[in-house]
Amino acid sequence: MPSEKITNMTTISINLEGSRAYDILIGRDNLDTIGTKLKALNIGESIFIITDSKVAGLYAKRLVGIFRKSGFRDIGLAKFPGGEKSKNIKTYTGVLTGLAKFDGGLNKRILVVNLGGGVPGDVGGFVAATFNRGVNYVQIPTTLLANVDSGIGGKVGIDFHNIKNKVGSFYQPKLVFVDLSLLKTLNLKEIRAGLAEVVKYGVIADPSLLEYVEGHVKDILALNLDVIKPVVEKSYRLKAGIVEQDERDTKGIRMVLNYGHTIGHAVESAAGFKYSHGESVSIGMVCANDLACELGIFSRAEAERIEILLSKIGLPVKIAHGKLADIIRFLKYDKKSVDGGNRFVLPVKFGKTEIKSALSPALIKKVIKKRMV
Ligand SMILES: NC(=O)c1ccc[n+]([C@@H]2O[C@H](COP(=O)([O-])OP(=O)(O)OC[C@H]3O[C@@H](n4cnc5c(N)ncnc54)[C@H](O)[C@@H]3O)[C@@H](O)[C@H]2O)c1
């Protein structure tokens, strides 16, 4: 019988054109209901789970049991070592090989189920986008970062030659299914990393979210799910609203999500992925704020408020890994550059940003150098 918690699931709909629209279900202790939900959606019969080894060890057996109980008979699984270093072409081809074997050339009604954080989500989504020119997939995000950001929006892909997300596609899932209780096994470092993206949403779109995090850092880090649920819902709602307006990132609207990511991605690559994505975004945000302050479009007081919050969360605001020359080199490869010139999303005030291009290389270098230890 469904418990009270299960009936308390929140639904957020992403209203995209035609069959690309989908629901995000957010609940707690609700994983047991995913099998019946997928059956009802009728989006595939042969389930192929894509996950990393750690998440597989924690949740794969249970998930397979739930699917079997709901009547799915044909279930396969591919797993790979966790973390950003796996988000590459070798993992992608490995997973594809597993999926091709599972399919056996029969063109089964495959449903890919991505179980994990942003890495299995992005890799698995790209596998789903490209296998047989596209099969259905759903996301079961299991990190805070994936529960506030990467789980939705349909940007899928892999890093290539260490350049972040260089190869990929836009391919929307059919469902995003959140069971917040799966976060209970996350370590502190990963909770902190997820909060970096929440701070991003607060700065670019909703100062009240920033205030909420400021007031609840301790509870969030202690994984108080009652406190975390509104953070997940608000972040996903903000992202859903942005994705609906600019699904393929062509109108300059979705680009706002890149606040902190231009220098952040370069730091992530230059540091050889010693910083997690969330940690890199934290560094990228303080660098973007410094740029905005130098340009005189953002107040030092607001920049300091963000820096204090990031430090309180336990995220880095200085660069201790990677060389300046490498960061500058990776900046040149940023996907959002146009004709070799970087475009930065910079804050103007809380809730408002501007896109700035043609910044002087000397200024960019100065700002990054000041953050290096
Ligand atoms: N597609 C998008 O729109 C989008 C948006 C933001 C970030 N991203 C991408 O997301 C990635 C980062 O995501 P991430 O931080 O979730 O990384 P991740 O998937 O590597 O997960 C981080 C670590 O947490 C572990 N983990 C996952 N769930 C767990 C659980 N419930 N309990 C215990 N351990 C668990 C994993 O094994 C891994 O070691 C980056 O590659 C980034 O580029 C994509």
The ligand as an SDF file (V2000), in Angstrom:
LIG
                    3D

 44 48  0  0  0  0  0  0  0  0999 V2000
   23.6260   17.6590  -18.0890 N   0  0  0  0  0  0  0  0  0  0  0  0
   23.5900   18.7440  -17.3770 C   0  0  0  0  0  0  0  0  0  0  0  0
   22.7410   19.6280  -17.5790 O   0  0  0  0  0  0  0  0  0  0  0  0
   24.5970   18.9380  -16.2810 C   0  0  0  0  0  0  0  0  0  0  0  0
   24.4450   19.9730  -15.3470 C   0  0  0  0  0  0  0  0  0  0  0  0
   25.3690   20.0840  -14.3190 C   0  0  0  0  0  0  0  0  0  0  0  0
   26.4020   19.1690  -14.2250 C   0  0  0  0  0  0  0  0  0  0  0  0
   26.5390   18.1960  -15.1460 N   0  0  0  0  0  0  0  0  0  0  0  0
   27.6180   17.2170  -15.0650 C   0  0  0  0  0  0  0  0  0  0  0  0
   27.4130   16.4350  -13.8930 O   0  0  0  0  0  0  0  0  0  0  0  0
   28.6540   15.8730  -13.4940 C   0  0  0  0  0  0  0  0  0  0  0  0
   28.8110   16.0000  -12.0080 C   0  0  0  0  0  0  0  0  0  0  0  0
   27.7720   15.3040  -11.3600 O   0  0  0  0  0  0  0  0  0  0  0  0
   27.9600   14.6350   -9.9160 P   0  0  0  0  0  0  0  0  0  0  0  0
   28.6160   15.5960   -9.0170 O   0  0  0  0  0  0  0  0  0  0  0  0
   26.6580   14.0600   -9.5520 O   0  0  0  0  0  0  0  0  0  0  0  0
   29.0560   13.5280  -10.2330 O   0  0  0  0  0  0  0  0  0  0  0  0
   29.0800   11.9190  -10.1790 P   0  0  0  0  0  0  0  0  0  0  0  0
   28.0060   11.3320  -10.9680 O   0  0  0  0  0  0  0  0  0  0  0  0
   30.4720   11.5460  -10.5340 O   0  0  0  0  0  0  0  0  0  0  0  0
   28.8250   11.5800   -8.6380 O   0  0  0  0  0  0  0  0  0  0  0  0
   29.7710   11.9750   -7.6800 C   0  0  0  0  0  0  0  0  0  0  0  0
   30.1470   10.7870   -6.7620 C   0  0  0  0  0  0  0  0  0  0  0  0
   29.0450   10.4660   -5.9360 O   0  0  0  0  0  0  0  0  0  0  0  0
   28.8470    9.0490   -5.9140 C   0  0  0  0  0  0  0  0  0  0  0  0
   27.4240    8.8350   -5.6630 N   0  0  0  0  0  0  0  0  0  0  0  0
   26.4040    9.0810   -6.5230 C   0  0  0  0  0  0  0  0  0  0  0  0
   25.2230    8.8730   -5.8900 N   0  0  0  0  0  0  0  0  0  0  0  0
   25.5110    8.4430   -4.6520 C   0  0  0  0  0  0  0  0  0  0  0  0
   24.7140    8.0710   -3.5270 C   0  0  0  0  0  0  0  0  0  0  0  0
   23.3840    8.1730   -3.5250 N   0  0  0  0  0  0  0  0  0  0  0  0
   25.3520    7.6570   -2.4050 N   0  0  0  0  0  0  0  0  0  0  0  0
   26.6970    7.6050   -2.3560 C   0  0  0  0  0  0  0  0  0  0  0  0
   27.5060    7.9880   -3.3680 N   0  0  0  0  0  0  0  0  0  0  0  0
   26.9060    8.3990   -4.5010 C   0  0  0  0  0  0  0  0  0  0  0  0
   29.3410    8.5860   -7.2540 C   0  0  0  0  0  0  0  0  0  0  0  0
   29.7190    7.2270   -7.2150 O   0  0  0  0  0  0  0  0  0  0  0  0
   30.5320    9.5150   -7.5000 C   0  0  0  0  0  0  0  0  0  0  0  0
   31.6750    8.9960   -6.8820 O   0  0  0  0  0  0  0  0  0  0  0  0
   29.7240   16.6050  -14.2830 C   0  0  0  0  0  0  0  0  0  0  0  0
   30.2270   15.7800  -15.2920 O   0  0  0  0  0  0  0  0  0  0  0  0
   28.9940   17.7850  -14.8830 C   0  0  0  0  0  0  0  0  0  0  0  0
   29.5800   18.2220  -16.0870 O   0  0  0  0  0  0  0  0  0  0  0  0
   25.6500   18.0520  -16.1670 C   0  0  0  0  0  0  0  0  0  0  0  0
  1  2  1  0
  2  3  2  0
  2  4  1  0
  4  5  1  0
  4 44  2  0
  5  6  2  0
  6  7  1  0
  7  8  2  0
  8  9  1  0
  8 44  1  0
  9 10  1  0
  9 42  1  0
 10 11  1  0
 11 12  1  0
 11 40  1  0
 12 13  1  0
 13 14  1  0
 14 15  2  0
 14 16  1  0
 14 17  1  0
 17 18  1  0
 18 19  2  0
 18 20  1  0
 18 21  1  0
 21 22  1  0
 22 23  1  0
 23 24  1  0
 23 38  1  0
 24 25  1  0
 25 26  1  0
 25 36  1  0
 26 27  1  0
 26 35  1  0
 27 28  2  0
 28 29  1  0
 29 30  1  0
 29 35  2  0
 30 31  1  0
 30 32  2  0
 32 33  1  0
 33 34  2  0
 34 35  1  0
 36 37  1  0
 36 38  1  0
 38 39  1  0
 40 41  1  0
 40 42  1  0
 42 43  1  0
M  CHG  2   8   1  16  -1
M  END
$$$$
